[in-house]
Amino acid sequence: MKEFLSNENIKFLYLDITENMLNLKNFLKYRDTAPEFDEIKKAGRVGLPCIVINNGEEIVFDKDLLNLEELRIK
């Protein structure tokens, strides 16, 4: 996912949830409260990778569903 976003000239912050507890805690906050994760949790999946846009305004699991024009660095 990192390579895809970089190749598309999209500015992003990459967080590895295994790097520290704060990253894991932030991910779990989204996973436990965002409705986008409901079906994923029902299926027993984790929900990674995912792209969180604008502090949770949108959460995308499939890069093909991204509106790349809106996200590109201008």
Residue pairs with C-beta under 8 A, 6 or more apart in sequence:
1 49
1 51
1 63
2 12
2 14
4 63
5 12
5 51
8 68
8 71
8 72
9 72
9 73
10 68
10 71
10 72
10 73
11 71
11 73
12 51
15 23
15 26
15 27
16 23
17 23
17 24
17 27
17 48
18 24
27 48
30 37
30 50
30 52
30 56
30 59
31 37
31 41
31 46
31 47
34 56
34 59
36 59
36 61
37 47
37 59
40 46
40 47
40 61
41 47
47 61
49 61
50 59
50 60
50 61
51 59
51 60
51 61
51 63
51 66
52 58
52 59
53 59
53 60
53 71
60 66
